[in-house]
Amino acid sequence: MEDSFSHIVYSKNVLEFVTVSNEFCNVLENCQEYAKKDFIGIALKILPLLYLKAVVLPKTEEELADEFVDKVVDEDLYQHILALVRDKMGQHDDYLEVFTAEMQHSDVPLSANISEDLADIYQDVKNFIEAYKTAVTEIMNDALFEVVGNFELVWGQRLVNTLRALHTVYYSGDELSDELTEKESEEKEFNTDDWTISKMQKSWQEDNSGE
């Protein structure tokens, strides 16, 4: 095994990505400790930083077979993070998605979820962090190879999409309270006119009604 600290996995850009990724994962794992508006505000700060640190990561080549890099984020952990964020976002979890291949063949807007986007990002960066913690250079290298590839193909786009959605929610003027009375909860369950996704769908339909 290679022990030299001159290896690319110990470079400044990789170490900075590790730091930001770890903070991102901690925020999602503990999101219930934040008020909704505070959580969104933190996400609006850390997501651009995560993207910036990911886009400058160095390229490398695999050194080991896939089975040497364990995936710590199993289905149970993924669903746990998804549920935490979904509960925190509540009625503001849905948003309109326009940057997908499916949208090119659809006559109506497609919806996505902030919670699912963040859980997908979490899955990749958490797996990377845990592999990096092994301190085995070859495993760290292959984890870097995988997280860079997934950033380019999957979660980089998810990040910028959900950042747009979070920006819309944060500056929409909507009440971003966590607490609802029982009566308000029932109204929210059956009346979705004030949902962010509903407002955006109506706007989209009005803009395209004359086409």
Backbone bond lengths (Angstrom), bond angles and torsions (degrees), N, CA, C in turn:
res aa  C-N    CA-C-N  psi(-1)  N-CA   C-N-CA  omega(-1)  CA-C   N-CA-C  phi
1 M - - - 1.460 - - 1.532 110.36 -
2 E 1.318 116.45 142.97 1.452 120.86 -177.98 1.528 110.55 -82.95
3 D 1.335 116.42 130.06 1.455 120.83 -176.93 1.518 112.96 -110.90
4 S 1.316 117.38 -5.79 1.457 121.05 -173.62 1.520 111.58 -66.68
5 F 1.345 115.16 131.69 1.461 119.98 177.79 1.524 111.43 -77.42
6 S 1.318 116.72 3.51 1.454 120.02 175.94 1.525 111.77 -83.63
7 H 1.330 116.02 -7.85 1.466 120.43 -179.88 1.528 109.36 -62.33
8 I 1.320 115.26 152.11 1.462 122.39 -176.28 1.531 112.91 -59.37
9 V 1.321 117.66 -27.04 1.470 119.90 -177.88 1.528 112.07 -68.80
10 Y 1.331 117.52 -14.50 1.458 121.33 178.57 1.534 112.13 -102.11
11 S 1.322 116.06 10.18 1.463 120.06 -178.82 1.529 110.93 -70.41
12 K 1.303 116.01 159.84 1.467 122.60 -176.23 1.526 111.54 -57.23
13 N 1.307 117.77 -44.35 1.467 120.47 -177.25 1.523 112.10 -65.08
14 V 1.331 116.87 -36.66 1.461 120.12 179.17 1.527 110.32 -70.35
15 L 1.309 117.18 -43.25 1.468 120.72 -179.95 1.529 111.03 -62.92
16 E 1.312 117.40 -38.54 1.461 120.39 177.96 1.525 111.19 -67.84
17 F 1.337 116.90 -37.19 1.459 120.33 176.75 1.524 110.74 -64.85
18 V 1.326 116.81 -40.39 1.465 121.29 177.22 1.525 110.36 -58.49
19 T 1.328 116.54 -44.41 1.461 121.24 -178.36 1.525 111.83 -62.73
20 V 1.319 116.67 -47.97 1.459 120.88 -178.80 1.533 110.90 -68.46
21 S 1.316 116.86 -39.60 1.463 120.84 179.27 1.522 110.91 -62.60
22 N 1.309 116.03 -41.27 1.459 120.17 179.23 1.525 111.07 -63.15
23 E 1.312 116.63 -40.90 1.462 120.80 178.22 1.524 110.87 -66.21
24 F 1.322 117.52 -41.66 1.460 121.77 177.64 1.525 110.90 -58.94
25 C 1.325 116.80 -46.59 1.462 120.76 179.78 1.524 111.24 -63.46
26 N 1.312 116.85 -40.46 1.467 120.30 178.57 1.526 111.42 -62.33
27 V 1.315 117.44 -39.29 1.464 121.22 179.64 1.521 110.23 -63.42
28 L 1.336 117.95 -44.92 1.459 120.19 179.77 1.517 111.62 -67.85
29 E 1.314 117.23 -41.11 1.462 120.51 -179.07 1.526 112.55 -65.07
30 N 1.318 116.02 -24.73 1.475 120.60 -177.70 1.525 112.44 -118.61
31 C 1.333 116.60 24.97 1.461 119.61 -173.11 1.522 113.04 -63.34
32 Q 1.343 117.58 -24.90 1.453 119.24 -179.97 1.524 112.69 -69.78
33 E 1.324 117.25 -12.42 1.461 120.84 178.32 1.528 111.98 -80.92
34 Y 1.342 116.71 -11.82 1.456 121.33 -178.39 1.527 110.84 -103.80
35 A 1.323 116.39 148.76 1.464 119.93 166.64 1.524 107.83 -66.30
36 K 1.325 117.06 154.80 1.458 120.02 -175.71 1.533 112.02 -56.23
37 K 1.329 116.97 -47.00 1.461 119.35 -177.82 1.525 110.94 -64.18
38 D 1.326 116.87 -37.68 1.461 120.31 178.13 1.518 110.93 -66.26
39 F 1.322 116.87 -41.30 1.464 120.97 178.88 1.522 110.90 -61.22
40 I 1.335 116.08 -46.22 1.462 119.45 179.72 1.527 110.29 -64.22
41 G 1.326 116.65 -40.44 1.459 120.38 179.01 1.522 112.00 -61.38
42 I 1.324 116.56 -41.26 1.462 120.65 177.69 1.529 110.29 -65.56
43 A 1.336 116.52 -43.51 1.459 120.47 179.41 1.529 111.48 -60.74
44 L 1.334 116.81 -37.81 1.467 120.78 179.02 1.528 112.04 -66.59
45 K 1.316 116.95 -21.95 1.467 120.60 177.71 1.528 112.17 -88.81
46 I 1.332 116.16 -40.52 1.452 118.90 -172.73 1.524 113.63 -84.48
47 L 1.329 118.31 -30.09 1.467 120.02 -178.75 1.529 112.75 -64.08
48 P 1.350 119.55 -45.89 1.475 117.72 176.74 1.525 112.49 -61.86
49 L 1.324 116.49 -34.84 1.457 120.45 178.81 1.529 110.51 -68.13
50 L 1.325 116.45 -39.98 1.465 120.38 177.88 1.530 110.25 -62.86
51 Y 1.318 116.57 -41.94 1.467 120.70 178.20 1.524 110.55 -63.41
52 L 1.327 116.31 -45.62 1.470 121.00 -179.53 1.523 111.00 -59.48
53 K 1.343 116.85 -43.67 1.458 120.00 -178.88 1.524 111.75 -71.68
54 A 1.333 117.61 -29.52 1.467 121.10 179.38 1.519 111.84 -74.74
55 V 1.324 116.50 -37.96 1.462 119.64 -173.90 1.528 112.40 -70.34
56 V 1.336 117.87 -17.95 1.462 120.67 178.88 1.531 112.29 -103.81
57 L 1.323 117.40 8.38 1.461 119.68 177.54 1.529 110.68 -63.74
58 P 1.311 117.45 140.96 1.467 120.23 -179.93 1.525 111.61 -74.36
59 K 1.321 115.28 152.59 1.461 120.78 176.59 1.527 109.30 -85.56
60 T 1.313 115.52 145.84 1.457 121.01 177.88 1.519 108.69 -142.75
61 E 1.319 117.00 178.79 1.457 122.76 177.35 1.519 109.39 -120.90
62 E 1.329 115.75 151.34 1.463 120.22 179.40 1.522 111.01 -64.40
63 E 1.319 115.81 144.00 1.455 121.74 178.67 1.523 112.72 -118.08
64 L 1.325 117.32 -18.11 1.457 122.02 -177.65 1.522 110.32 -127.86
65 A 1.338 115.08 167.63 1.462 119.61 172.82 1.518 109.20 -72.88
66 D 1.323 116.91 157.14 1.470 122.24 -174.90 1.512 113.18 -56.34
67 E 1.342 117.55 -33.06 1.455 119.37 -172.97 1.527 113.20 -69.62
68 F 1.338 117.82 -11.67 1.457 120.16 179.51 1.527 112.56 -78.98
69 V 1.313 117.96 -16.35 1.458 121.97 -178.78 1.526 108.39 -105.32
70 D 1.327 116.15 103.05 1.463 121.38 -178.60 1.521 111.17 -72.29
71 K 1.335 115.36 148.09 1.456 122.10 176.18 1.528 107.92 -105.94
72 V 1.305 116.55 109.81 1.471 120.21 -176.95 1.526 112.05 -80.24
73 V 1.321 117.21 -23.62 1.463 120.23 -178.91 1.526 108.68 -86.83
74 D 1.326 115.27 94.17 1.454 119.83 176.35 1.526 109.27 -88.16
75 E 1.322 116.44 -175.20 1.462 120.59 -176.44 1.522 111.62 -63.15
76 D 1.328 116.87 -37.90 1.466 120.16 -179.46 1.524 111.56 -64.16
77 L 1.330 117.44 -45.43 1.458 120.59 -179.67 1.521 110.42 -67.80
78 Y 1.332 116.47 -40.14 1.468 120.22 177.53 1.522 110.76 -58.69
79 Q 1.333 116.78 -48.21 1.457 120.81 -178.64 1.525 111.25 -66.55
80 H 1.318 117.14 -32.02 1.463 121.14 177.67 1.525 110.68 -64.39
81 I 1.327 116.97 -48.08 1.470 121.28 178.68 1.523 110.24 -64.42
82 L 1.315 116.33 -42.74 1.466 121.31 178.34 1.526 110.75 -57.25
83 A 1.328 116.63 -45.56 1.468 121.17 -178.64 1.527 111.23 -66.89
84 L 1.326 117.18 -40.31 1.465 120.41 178.80 1.524 111.50 -59.30
85 V 1.322 116.11 -47.55 1.466 120.13 -177.61 1.522 110.69 -71.67
86 R 1.337 117.00 -39.19 1.468 120.42 178.74 1.518 111.00 -61.46
87 D 1.325 116.78 -43.17 1.465 120.25 178.50 1.526 110.90 -64.94
88 K 1.315 116.65 -37.62 1.465 120.16 -179.56 1.530 111.10 -68.87
89 M 1.319 117.15 -41.40 1.464 120.48 -177.41 1.529 112.05 -76.83
90 G 1.331 116.97 -30.06 1.463 119.89 177.82 1.511 113.10 56.67
91 Q 1.328 116.58 -129.05 1.467 121.75 -176.02 1.528 112.95 -68.58
92 H 1.330 117.23 -11.24 1.468 120.80 -179.39 1.522 112.97 -96.72
93 D 1.324 117.16 13.85 1.465 119.98 -175.62 1.525 112.28 -76.21
94 D 1.330 117.70 -31.74 1.463 121.50 -176.52 1.525 111.79 -84.67
95 Y 1.322 115.45 148.49 1.472 120.41 173.23 1.529 109.47 -152.85
96 L 1.305 116.13 163.05 1.460 120.82 179.19 1.523 109.94 -80.00
97 E 1.323 116.30 134.59 1.451 121.84 -179.87 1.532 109.54 -108.07
98 V 1.317 116.81 126.61 1.462 120.18 -179.43 1.519 112.38 -119.45
99 F 1.332 117.85 -16.31 1.455 120.32 -176.76 1.529 111.43 -101.42
100 T 1.321 115.71 59.25 1.461 120.99 175.83 1.517 108.94 -134.04
101 A 1.326 115.77 155.79 1.464 120.17 178.21 1.523 110.71 -63.83
102 E 1.353 115.99 -34.17 1.464 120.51 -179.18 1.524 111.70 -63.41
103 M 1.329 116.67 -31.81 1.461 120.81 -177.42 1.523 111.38 -63.24
104 Q 1.321 117.50 -29.31 1.464 121.28 -178.84 1.524 112.23 -66.30
105 H 1.324 116.38 -21.82 1.468 120.56 -177.80 1.520 112.10 -114.41
106 S 1.328 117.20 15.65 1.456 120.63 -177.54 1.527 111.01 -112.46
107 D 1.320 115.67 140.49 1.463 120.82 178.07 1.522 112.03 -90.37
108 V 1.317 117.97 -7.31 1.457 122.56 -179.27 1.519 109.10 -128.86
109 P 1.323 117.06 158.54 1.468 119.95 178.28 1.527 111.32 -63.01
110 L 1.297 116.47 146.83 1.459 122.20 175.93 1.521 108.86 -105.54
111 S 1.310 116.27 142.25 1.458 119.89 -178.66 1.524 110.66 -101.96
112 A 1.330 114.70 153.18 1.458 122.57 175.40 1.518 107.40 -135.60
113 N 1.317 116.32 176.63 1.467 121.03 -177.31 1.522 110.63 -128.72
114 I 1.316 115.31 132.09 1.457 120.63 175.97 1.523 109.99 -59.70
115 S 1.325 116.82 -41.57 1.468 120.75 -177.98 1.520 111.44 -61.84
116 E 1.316 117.43 -41.11 1.462 120.37 -179.54 1.522 110.84 -69.24
117 D 1.329 116.60 -41.27 1.465 120.21 177.47 1.521 110.86 -59.44
118 L 1.331 116.79 -48.02 1.462 120.48 -177.65 1.529 111.22 -67.55
119 A 1.320 117.17 -35.41 1.461 120.16 177.30 1.523 111.14 -66.96
120 D 1.330 116.99 -36.76 1.461 120.88 177.20 1.527 110.99 -65.01
121 I 1.335 116.00 -43.50 1.462 120.06 177.57 1.522 109.67 -63.56
122 Y 1.313 115.99 -44.50 1.469 121.79 179.24 1.525 110.73 -56.13
123 Q 1.313 116.46 -44.32 1.460 120.97 -176.81 1.529 111.34 -56.70
124 D 1.310 116.88 -46.64 1.460 120.39 -177.76 1.522 112.59 -71.86
125 V 1.323 117.34 -46.12 1.468 118.38 -175.66 1.526 111.54 -74.32
126 K 1.333 117.95 -31.37 1.464 120.82 177.32 1.525 110.26 -67.57
127 N 1.326 116.95 -43.20 1.461 120.14 176.31 1.524 110.84 -59.83
128 F 1.326 116.34 -40.11 1.455 120.54 178.09 1.525 111.31 -63.59
129 I 1.330 116.49 -48.29 1.461 120.92 -178.01 1.528 111.31 -58.80
130 E 1.328 116.82 -46.18 1.460 120.11 -177.25 1.522 111.26 -66.83
131 A 1.322 117.14 -36.42 1.465 119.92 175.59 1.527 110.56 -67.37
132 Y 1.314 116.42 -36.94 1.461 121.16 179.50 1.526 110.97 -65.38
133 K 1.320 116.44 -33.07 1.461 121.17 -178.83 1.525 113.17 -67.78
134 T 1.333 117.51 -15.40 1.460 119.63 179.32 1.523 111.31 -65.90
135 A 1.340 116.78 -23.52 1.470 122.37 -178.31 1.526 112.47 64.68
136 V 1.332 117.06 15.18 1.464 121.80 174.07 1.520 106.77 -95.12
137 T 1.323 115.83 115.45 1.461 120.76 -169.45 1.523 112.52 -55.49
138 E 1.332 117.09 -43.65 1.462 119.91 -177.24 1.528 111.69 -65.68
139 I 1.334 116.81 -38.75 1.465 120.29 177.67 1.524 109.93 -68.15
140 M 1.308 116.94 -42.25 1.463 121.23 177.23 1.522 110.56 -60.76
141 N 1.311 115.77 -40.95 1.460 121.08 179.52 1.521 111.65 -61.90
142 D 1.333 115.90 -46.45 1.461 119.16 -177.92 1.524 111.75 -70.33
143 A 1.332 116.60 -32.37 1.465 120.02 175.01 1.528 110.10 -65.46
144 L 1.317 116.43 -38.66 1.466 120.92 176.56 1.523 110.28 -64.14
145 F 1.313 116.72 -44.50 1.463 121.59 177.95 1.530 110.65 -56.32
146 E 1.325 116.25 -44.37 1.463 120.79 -177.12 1.521 112.56 -71.06
147 V 1.329 117.62 -43.29 1.458 119.34 -176.93 1.531 111.13 -68.10
148 V 1.322 117.49 -34.29 1.463 120.38 176.69 1.524 110.47 -67.03
149 G 1.332 116.79 -44.51 1.464 120.26 178.71 1.513 112.27 -62.07
150 N 1.334 116.56 -42.73 1.465 120.37 179.52 1.529 111.67 -69.26
151 F 1.331 116.79 -33.39 1.466 119.90 175.32 1.520 110.73 -61.60
152 E 1.307 116.83 -45.93 1.466 120.78 -177.81 1.523 112.29 -66.59
153 L 1.328 117.05 -35.36 1.459 120.79 -173.10 1.524 114.75 -98.42
154 V 1.332 117.14 -27.24 1.474 118.82 -171.12 1.526 112.78 -130.85
155 W 1.324 116.85 -73.79 1.461 117.79 -164.37 1.523 114.28 -77.64
156 G 1.304 119.14 -16.33 1.462 119.65 173.75 1.520 111.03 -62.92
157 Q 1.335 115.71 -44.51 1.461 120.23 177.33 1.518 111.25 -67.53
158 R 1.331 117.22 -38.76 1.462 120.47 177.55 1.530 110.23 -60.97
159 L 1.314 115.86 -38.90 1.462 120.48 -178.28 1.525 111.34 -62.89
160 V 1.328 117.01 -49.07 1.467 118.55 -177.36 1.523 111.21 -70.19
161 N 1.328 117.35 -30.00 1.456 120.33 177.10 1.528 111.51 -65.92
162 T 1.327 115.85 -48.68 1.469 119.79 -177.63 1.524 111.25 -72.21
163 L 1.328 117.40 -26.57 1.461 120.33 175.25 1.528 110.08 -64.08
164 R 1.315 115.86 -41.43 1.471 120.54 176.43 1.522 110.78 -61.58
165 A 1.337 116.12 -43.33 1.461 120.64 -179.22 1.530 111.38 -65.95
166 L 1.316 116.59 -43.13 1.461 120.54 179.62 1.531 111.07 -65.00
167 H 1.312 116.95 -38.03 1.471 120.63 176.92 1.523 110.40 -60.94
168 T 1.330 116.42 -43.56 1.465 121.02 179.97 1.526 111.09 -61.52
169 V 1.325 116.30 -44.60 1.467 120.55 -179.70 1.524 110.68 -65.08
170 Y 1.322 116.96 -46.57 1.463 121.83 -173.68 1.523 112.13 -63.10
171 Y 1.339 116.36 -37.08 1.461 120.37 -176.32 1.525 113.34 -106.21
172 S 1.328 116.38 16.65 1.463 120.68 -177.66 1.522 113.13 -78.37
173 G 1.322 117.17 -19.42 1.451 120.24 -174.96 1.518 112.50 87.57
174 D 1.346 117.24 -0.47 1.466 120.78 177.55 1.529 110.29 -68.42
175 E 1.314 115.42 153.51 1.456 120.84 173.70 1.533 108.28 -72.53
176 L 1.310 116.84 120.75 1.464 120.90 -176.78 1.523 110.96 -106.81
177 S 1.307 115.13 46.69 1.459 120.99 -179.62 1.523 110.59 -83.64
178 D 1.331 116.12 147.27 1.458 121.30 176.64 1.520 111.72 -83.37
179 E 1.319 116.44 -29.61 1.451 121.08 -170.78 1.529 111.58 -97.97
180 L 1.353 116.04 133.24 1.457 122.47 175.11 1.527 108.29 -129.68
181 T 1.321 115.98 145.52 1.453 118.79 173.34 1.519 108.42 -72.63
182 E 1.346 116.76 166.26 1.464 120.25 -179.17 1.528 110.30 -60.39
183 K 1.334 116.73 -40.75 1.464 120.08 179.70 1.511 110.81 -64.69
184 E 1.346 117.01 -43.65 1.461 120.92 179.16 1.518 110.89 -63.22
185 S 1.338 117.09 -37.47 1.455 121.24 179.38 1.526 110.73 -62.71
186 E 1.346 116.59 -41.81 1.461 120.29 179.09 1.517 110.46 -65.41
187 E 1.346 117.11 -40.14 1.459 120.41 179.27 1.510 110.71 -64.94
188 K 1.335 116.72 -41.10 1.448 120.29 179.56 1.525 111.17 -64.78
189 E 1.346 116.11 -33.90 1.453 120.02 -177.20 1.523 111.61 -67.39
190 F 1.347 116.72 -36.80 1.456 119.48 -173.90 1.528 113.38 -104.94
191 N 1.318 118.53 -18.02 1.457 121.29 179.28 1.518 109.37 -115.22
192 T 1.324 115.43 105.14 1.464 120.10 -176.36 1.522 112.28 -104.24
193 D 1.329 117.96 15.65 1.457 120.68 -178.66 1.519 112.42 -61.93
194 D 1.356 116.02 -29.99 1.459 118.77 -177.19 1.521 112.35 -94.56
195 W 1.339 118.79 6.90 1.445 120.72 177.05 1.522 109.31 -68.39
196 T 1.308 117.47 144.44 1.459 121.66 178.08 1.515 111.39 -56.91
197 I 1.342 116.79 -42.33 1.462 120.33 -179.25 1.519 111.16 -63.95
198 S 1.337 117.34 -36.62 1.462 121.00 -179.99 1.525 110.64 -67.55
199 K 1.329 116.93 -43.50 1.462 121.07 178.24 1.518 111.28 -60.32
200 M 1.332 116.13 -43.03 1.466 120.14 -178.11 1.521 111.30 -69.79
201 Q 1.347 117.02 -36.24 1.461 119.96 177.54 1.525 110.88 -65.02
202 K 1.338 116.26 -42.33 1.465 119.87 178.65 1.518 110.71 -62.56
203 S 1.331 116.49 -42.67 1.456 121.06 179.24 1.521 110.90 -62.48
204 W 1.326 115.93 -41.95 1.462 120.76 -179.89 1.527 110.69 -64.45
205 Q 1.340 116.16 -42.03 1.454 120.39 -179.53 1.516 111.80 -65.82
206 E 1.349 116.19 -39.05 1.457 119.96 178.68 1.523 111.78 -66.74
207 D 1.318 116.45 -39.86 1.457 120.60 -179.47 1.521 111.96 -67.37
208 N 1.338 116.77 -27.76 1.464 120.50 -175.93 1.528 113.53 -107.25
209 S 1.337 117.17 7.87 1.457 120.56 -175.71 1.512 112.35 -68.05
210 G 1.339 116.85 -25.94 1.456 119.34 -176.93 1.505 113.89 -91.45
211 E 1.321 117.91 -2.06 1.470 121.13 -177.06 1.512 111.47 -82.83
